C-alpha cells in the first residue's frame, strides 16, 4: 500500500468512526444491549489503527499547533504516570482518563492534513440524508411513553429516561444519550448552510429531498426539549447574521440571511399554530431548568468560569487522578455511575489534574479556541466565504469549555468537527 492508498483507506476508517458515532446507540439500545459496554469502545481500535497508518505513512502535519498538542499530551502522560506511582492511582482509570482527554484529538490533525473538498461533501451528503429517517424516529420516540421499547436506555438494565415534562420524553434518536442529539441537530443546520459553498452534483438526490431535510431539521429542533440544542443552533444562526451584517453589500450574503430569517420565521409560525402544546412544554421545561440550574446564559458563564474558584481549594498538587470525575472513571472506581468532583468540564479538570497542570491544559484549550477563531476569520476575509466562521461557531464552545473530556459522544463530536473546521479552512484557502 502506497501513501495515496493509505490516505484513501484512512478516510474510509474515519467515515466508519463517524458512522458509529451516530449509530452505535442503535446497537447498544436495541440490537445488542447485552454488549452495550463493549460497543461503547467500538470506535477506539479503529482510531488506533488510523494513527498507526498515519504514523507509518507520515500523514501527521508538521505544524506548530500539532507540536504544541504533542507537548501537552506528553506532559499529561507523565502526570498520569506520577499519579499512578506516587498517589497509587488506578492504572485502569488512568488509561480511561487518557482516552477521554487525548485519544480522538490527533484525529483532527489527520483530517486537516488529508481531507479534500470531496471528503467534506461526503459528510454533508451523508448527514443530510440520514436526517430524514432519524426525524421519523424522533417523532415516534416523542409520541411514545417513557416506558416504550423505542425509548429504552442502553444495556439490559432499565434506567432513567430524560423527560421534557413528566410523561413526555426528550428523544435520544439513534444516540445512547440526549447529548448526541444536541450535537446532531445543529450539525444538520451547519451542513445545510455549507451546501451552498460545497455544492454536490447538481443531480444529487439531496437537492430533491432538500424541503424534507429542512422539515426534518425543524421537527428535531422542535421536539428536542433541550436548551443545549437550541443554544447550539442559535450560535450558528447568530454567527450567520453577524457575517451578513459585515458583508451586507454582497448580494449573496443579503439573500442568504433574508432566506434564513424567512425559513425560521415560517417554521416557528407553523409550530406556534399547530403545535402549541410543544411550546407550553418548552416554557415549563425552561422554568424547571432555571429553578434548578439557573438561566441558560448564566449556566454558560458557570461552565466557563467556575473552575477559577477551585484553583484555591486544597486539592493535591497531582490532583485526584485523570478521569476520576468522569462517568466511566467513577464506575471503574466505585462500581456506580454519578457525578463526583465537579459537574462541569473545566472544573472537573482542576480536581483531576491539580491546579497547576489543569491551568496548562485549560490554557491549551483556550489556545485551540483562539486558533480556530483566528483561522476561520482569516479564511473568511481572504475567500469571502462564510463556511469557515459557521463551522467555527458550531465547535468552538465545545473546545473552549464543553464536556469534551467527560462525555464520550461530546469527545468524538468535538475533535471530529474541530478537524473538519480546519479542513474546510485549508481547502478554501487552497482553492
C-alpha positions in Angstrom: 0.0 0.0 0.0 1.5 3.3 -1.1 0.7 6.7 0.6 -2.2 7.6 -1.7 -3.8 4.2 -1.0 -3.2 4.6 2.7 -4.9 8.1 2.7 -8.0 6.7 0.9 -8.2 3.8 3.4 -7.8 6.1 6.4 -10.6 8.3 5.0 -12.9 5.2 4.9 -11.9 4.4 8.5 -12.7 7.9 9.6 -16.1 7.7 8.0 -16.7 4.5 9.9 -15.9 6.3 13.1 -18.4 9.0 12.2 -21.0 6.3 11.3 -20.6 4.6 14.7 -20.7 8.0 16.5 -24.3 8.4 15.2 -25.5 4.8 15.1 -23.7 2.9 17.9 -26.7 3.7 20.1 -28.8 1.5 17.8 -26.6 -1.4 18.7 -26.4 -0.5 22.4 -30.1 0.1 22.9 -32.0 -2.2 20.6 -29.9 -4.8 18.6 -27.2 -5.9 21.1 -28.0 -4.4 24.5 -26.1 -7.3 26.3 -22.9 -6.0 24.7 -23.5 -2.3 25.5 -20.3 -1.8 27.4 -18.1 -3.4 24.8 -19.8 -1.5 21.9 -19.1 1.8 23.8 -15.4 1.2 22.8 -16.1 0.0 19.3 -14.6 3.1 17.7 -11.3 3.1 19.7 -9.5 0.3 17.8 -10.4 1.9 14.5 -8.9 5.2 15.7 -5.7 3.5 17.0 -5.3 1.7 13.6 -5.8 5.1 11.9 -2.9 6.5 14.0 -0.7 3.5 13.2 -1.2 4.1 9.4 -0.8 7.9 9.7 2.5 7.4 11.6 3.7 4.8 9.1 2.9 6.9 6.1 3.9 10.2 7.7 0.4 11.8 7.5 0.5 13.9 10.6 1.0 17.6 9.8 4.3 19.4 10.6 2.6 22.5 12.1 3.2 24.4 15.3 -0.3 23.7 16.7 0.3 19.9 16.2 3.7 20.1 18.0 2.1 22.1 20.9 -0.5 19.3 21.1 2.2 16.6 21.3 3.9 18.6 24.1 0.7 18.9 26.1 -0.1 15.2 25.6 3.4 14.2 26.8 3.1 16.4 29.9 -0.3 14.9 30.9 1.0 11.4 30.2 3.9 12.0 32.6 1.5 13.5 35.2 -0.7 10.4 34.9 2.3 8.1 35.4 3.2 10.1 38.6 -0.4 9.8 39.8 -0.1 6.0 39.5 3.3 5.8 41.2 3.0 8.4 43.9 -0.7 8.5 44.6 -1.2 4.8 43.9 -3.9 5.7 41.5 -5.7 3.0 39.5 -3.8 2.4 36.2 -7.1 1.3 34.5 -8.8 4.5 35.4 -5.8 6.5 34.3 -5.9 4.8 30.9 -9.6 5.6 30.6 -8.9 9.2 31.6 -6.1 9.5 29.0 -8.6 8.1 26.5 -11.1 10.8 27.3 -8.5 13.6 27.2 -6.5 12.6 24.1 -7.5 9.5 22.1 -9.5 11.3 19.5 -7.6 14.6 19.5 -5.0 13.7 16.9 -7.8 12.6 14.5 -8.5 16.3 13.9 -5.0 16.9 12.6 -5.1 13.9 10.2 -8.4 15.2 8.9 -6.8 18.6 8.4 -3.9 17.1 6.5 -5.8 14.7 4.3 -9.4 15.9 3.7 -10.3 17.4 0.3 -13.5 19.2 -0.7 -14.9 15.9 -1.9 -14.4 14.4 1.5 -16.2 17.3 3.2 -19.1 17.0 0.7 -19.3 13.3 1.6 -20.1 14.1 5.2 -22.5 16.8 4.2 -24.4 14.4 1.9 -24.5 11.6 4.4 -25.6 13.7 7.4 -28.4 15.4 5.4 -29.7 12.1 4.0 -29.9 10.3 7.4 -31.7 13.3 9.0 -35.0 12.3 7.4 -35.3 8.8 8.9 -33.8 10.0 12.2 -36.5 12.7 12.3 -39.2 10.0 11.9 -37.6 8.1 14.7 -37.7 11.2 16.9 -41.4 11.7 16.2 -42.1 8.1 17.3 -40.0 8.5 20.4 -41.7 11.8 21.3 -45.2 10.3 20.9 -44.4 7.1 22.8 -44.4 6.8 26.6 -41.1 6.7 28.5 -41.5 3.0 29.2 -41.8 2.1 25.5 -39.2 -0.1 23.9 -38.3 2.7 21.4 -37.3 4.9 24.4 -35.2 2.3 26.3 -31.8 3.1 27.7 -28.6 1.3 26.7 -27.9 -2.2 28.0 -30.2 -4.6 29.7 -30.9 -2.7 32.9 -33.9 -0.5 33.0 -32.8 3.1 33.6 -34.0 6.7 33.9 -35.2 8.3 30.6 -34.9 12.1 30.5 -38.2 13.8 30.0 -39.3 17.3 28.9 -42.2 17.2 31.3 -43.4 14.1 33.2 -44.6 11.6 30.6 -43.0 13.3 27.6 -39.5 12.0 26.7 -36.6 14.1 25.4 -35.9 12.0 22.3 -32.5 10.4 22.0 -32.8 9.4 18.4 -30.1 6.9 17.5 -27.8 8.1 20.3 -27.3 6.5 23.7 -28.0 9.7 25.5 -29.6 13.1 24.8 -26.4 15.0 24.4 -25.9 13.2 21.0 -29.0 14.9 19.6 -27.8 18.2 21.0 -24.8 17.9 18.6 -26.6 16.1 15.7 -29.4 18.7 15.2 -27.1 21.7 14.8 -24.8 19.7 12.5 -27.7 19.5 10.1 -28.1 23.2 10.1 -24.3 23.6 9.6 -24.3 21.2 6.7 -27.4 22.8 5.1 -25.5 26.1 5.1 -22.3 24.5 3.9 -24.2 23.1 0.9 -24.0 26.5 -0.8 -20.2 26.7 -0.8 -19.6 23.0 -1.0 -22.2 22.1 -3.6 -22.9 18.5 -4.6 -23.5 17.2 -8.1 -26.5 19.1 -9.4 -28.4 15.9 -9.9 -27.8 14.6 -6.4 -30.8 13.3 -4.6 -30.0 15.7 -1.7 -31.3 18.6 -3.7 -34.6 16.8 -4.5 -35.1 16.0 -0.8 -34.0 19.4 0.4 -37.5 20.5 1.5 -37.9 17.3 3.5 -34.4 17.7 5.1 -35.4 21.2 6.2 -38.6 19.9 7.6 -36.7 17.1 9.4 -34.4 19.6 10.9 -37.2 21.7 12.3 -39.0 18.7 13.6 -35.9 17.5 15.6 -35.3 21.1 16.8 -38.9 21.5 17.9 -39.1 18.1 19.7 -35.7 18.2 21.3 -36.8 19.7 24.6 -33.1 20.7 25.1 -31.7 24.1 25.9 -28.3 22.9 24.7 -29.8 22.0 21.3 -31.4 25.4 21.0 -28.3 27.2 22.1 -26.0 25.4 19.7 -28.4 26.2 16.8 -28.7 29.8 17.9 -24.9 30.3 17.9 -24.7 29.2 14.3 -27.6 31.4 13.2 -26.3 34.4 15.0 -22.9 33.9 13.5 -24.5 33.8 10.1 -26.4 37.0 10.9 -23.3 38.8 12.1 -21.4 37.7 8.9 -24.2 39.1 6.7 -24.1 42.4 8.6 -20.4 42.8 7.9 -20.8 41.8 4.3 -24.2 43.4 3.7 -23.2 44.9 0.4 -22.7 41.4 -1.0 -25.9 40.4 -2.7 -25.4 36.7 -1.9 -25.0 37.4 1.8 -28.1 39.5 2.0 -30.1 37.0 0.1 -28.9 34.2 2.3 -29.7 35.9 5.6 -33.1 37.0 4.4 -33.9 33.5 3.2 -32.7 32.1 6.5 -34.9 34.5 8.5 -37.9 33.7 6.3 -37.4 30.0 6.7 -37.0 30.2 10.5 -40.0 32.6 10.8 -42.2 30.3 8.7 -41.2 27.2 10.7 -41.8 28.8 14.1 -45.2 30.2 12.9 -46.2 26.7 11.8 -45.1 25.3 15.2 -47.0 28.0 17.0 -50.2 27.5 15.0 -50.3 23.7 15.1 -48.0 22.5 17.9 -48.9 25.0 20.6 -48.7 22.2 23.3 -45.0 21.8 22.4 -44.4 25.5 23.1 -46.1 25.1 26.5 -43.8 22.1 27.2 -40.7 24.2 26.4 -41.9 27.0 28.7 -42.5 24.6 31.5 -39.2 22.8 30.9 -37.4 26.2 30.8 -39.0 27.3 34.1 -38.0 24.0 35.8 -34.4 24.2 34.4 -34.0 27.8 35.5 -35.3 26.9 39.0 -32.8 24.1 39.4 -29.8 25.2 37.2 -30.2 28.9 36.6 -30.6 30.7 33.3 -29.1 29.3 30.1 -26.7 32.3 29.8 -25.8 32.0 33.5 -25.1 28.3 33.2 -22.8 29.0 30.2 -20.8 31.5 32.3 -20.7 29.0 35.1 -19.3 26.3 32.8 -16.6 28.8 31.6 -15.5 30.4 34.8 -16.5 28.2 37.7 -13.1 26.4 37.7 -11.4 29.6 38.9 -12.8 29.2 42.4 -11.5 25.7 42.7 -7.9 26.7 42.0 -7.6 27.9 45.6 -9.1 24.7 47.0 -6.9 22.3 49.0 -6.5 19.8 46.1 -3.4 17.6 45.9 -0.7 19.0 43.6 -1.0 16.0 41.4 -4.8 16.1 41.5 -7.1 13.2 42.4 -6.4 11.3 39.2 -7.1 11.8 35.5 -10.6 10.5 34.7 -11.6 10.2 38.3 -14.6 12.5 37.9 -15.9 11.2 34.6 -18.8 8.8 34.4 -16.6 5.9 33.3 -13.9 6.7 35.8 -16.5 6.8 38.7 -17.9 3.5 37.5 -14.4 1.9 37.5 -13.5 3.3 40.9 -16.8 2.7 42.7 -18.9 0.4 40.6 -21.7 3.0 40.2 -22.2 6.0 38.0 -22.7 9.5 39.1 -21.1 13.0 39.2 -18.2 13.4 41.6 -15.6 16.2 42.0 -17.4 18.7 39.8 -20.2 18.8 37.2 -18.6 21.0 34.5 -15.6 20.0 32.4 -13.1 22.7 33.3 -13.9 22.5 37.0 -13.5 18.7 37.0 -10.1 19.0 35.2 -8.9 21.1 38.2 -9.7 18.3 40.6 -8.3 15.6 38.3 -5.0 17.2 37.4 -4.4 19.6 40.2 -4.4 23.4 39.8 -1.1 23.9 38.0 -1.5 21.1 35.5 -5.2 22.0 35.0 -4.2 25.5 34.1 -1.8 24.2 31.5 -4.5 22.0 29.9 -7.2 24.7 30.1 -4.7 27.2 28.5 -4.2 24.7 25.8 -7.9 24.5 25.1 -8.1 28.3 25.1 -5.2 28.3 22.6 -7.1 25.9 20.3 -10.2 28.1 20.6 -8.3 31.2 19.7 -6.6 29.4 16.8 -9.8 28.1 15.2 -11.5 31.5 15.5 -8.5 33.3 14.0 -8.1 30.7 11.3 -11.8 31.0 10.4 -11.8 34.8 10.3 -8.6 34.9 8.3 -10.1 32.4 5.7 -13.4 34.2 5.6 -11.7 37.6 4.9 -9.4 36.0 2.3 -12.0 34.0 0.4 -15.2 36.0 1.2 -16.8 32.7 2.2 -19.0 32.1 5.2 -18.3 28.4 5.7 -15.2 28.9 7.9 -17.0 31.0 10.5 -20.1 28.9 10.8 -18.0 25.7 11.1 -16.1 27.6 13.8 -19.3 28.7 15.5 -20.5 25.1 15.7 -17.4 23.8 17.5 -15.6 26.5 19.4 -17.8 26.4 22.6 -17.1 22.7 22.9 -13.4 23.1 22.5 -13.4 26.0 25.0 -15.5 24.7 27.9 -17.7 21.8 26.7 -17.7 18.3 28.2 -15.1 17.1 25.7 -13.0 15.2 28.4 -16.0 14.0 30.3 -18.5 12.6 27.8 -17.7 10.1 25.0 -20.1 11.5 22.5 -19.0 15.1 23.1 -15.4 14.0 22.9 -15.8 12.5 19.4 -18.1 15.2 18.1 -15.7 17.9 19.4 -12.5 16.7 17.9 -14.1 15.4 14.7 -15.7 18.8 13.9 -12.6 20.6 15.0 -10.7 18.7 12.3 -13.5 19.3 9.8 -13.4 23.0 10.5 -9.6 23.0 10.0 -10.1 21.1 6.7 -12.7 23.5 5.5 -10.4 26.5 6.1 -7.4 24.8 4.4 -9.4 23.7 1.3 -11.0 27.1 0.8 -7.6 28.9 1.1 -6.0 26.4 -1.3 -8.8 26.7 -3.9 
